[in-house]
Amino acid sequence: QVQLVELGGGLVQAGGSLRLSCAASGRIFSSNAIGWFRQAPGNEREFVAAVSWSGGNTLYADSVKGRFTISKDNAKNTVYLQMNSLKVEDTAVYYCALTSVLTSTYWRREFSYNKWGQGTQVTVSS
């Protein structure tokens, strides 16, 4: 059974960069995708980005497009989220999650994911 662990959160100034990692234990199948979501205090959890395990198809939220890059290392069973030009409004707990939904249209939706990590805090100061 797959378990997901996020690493790499922390405190950074606005304009800075951070790289989050999502390490998966257990087998990830070619039909899977890994997504990143975030939740700020008082807000609902929102989609950030996702990548298919096979082929590397990606999807981004408009709010992070051009600033964040999602990538994967199949050999290490790890997905990365490179976050550049960070803004104060990027402050949130970031979660990675696993889905077996093949249609990328549904990757934006929480209910598409059946495994979640515990989250890592990202704080961007002004």
C-alpha positions, 0 to 999 in steps of 0.5 A, spaced: 500 500 500 502 506 497 504 511 503 506 518 501 511 523 505 512 530 503 518 534 505 521 541 504 517 546 507 519 552 510 520 559 511 522 563 505 521 571 503 517 573 498 520 572 491 524 566 493 524 559 492 523 552 495 522 545 492 518 540 495 518 533 495 513 527 495 516 520 496 512 514 495 513 508 499 510 502 495 509 501 488 506 506 483 503 504 477 503 507 470 496 509 471 497 513 477 498 520 477 501 524 483 498 531 485 499 537 489 494 541 493 495 546 498 490 549 504 491 556 507 488 557 514 480 558 513 480 556 506 478 550 502 484 545 500 485 547 493 489 544 487 496 546 485 499 541 480 499 534 478 503 529 473 502 523 470 506 517 473 507 514 465 509 520 460 509 526 465 503 529 463 502 535 467 497 540 469 497 546 473 492 551 477 492 558 473 495 561 480 501 557 479 502 557 472 509 559 470 512 559 477 511 552 479 514 546 476 512 539 477 516 533 476 518 526 477 523 521 478 520 514 477 527 511 479 526 514 486 519 514 487 519 521 488 515 527 485 517 534 486 514 541 486 519 547 484 516 553 487 519 560 484 517 567 485 513 565 491 508 570 494 505 571 501 499 568 498 502 561 497 503 560 504 499 554 506 500 547 508 502 543 502 499 536 500 501 530 495 496 525 493 495 519 489 490 518 484 488 512 479 484 517 475 487 517 468 483 523 465 487 529 467 480 533 467 479 530 474 486 531 477 483 538 480 478 535 484 480 532 491 475 526 490 479 523 485 485 522 490 485 516 494 492 517 498 494 523 501 501 525 505 501 528 512 502 535 509 508 540 509 508 547 511 510 553 507 510 560 509 512 566 505 514 572 509 513 579 506 
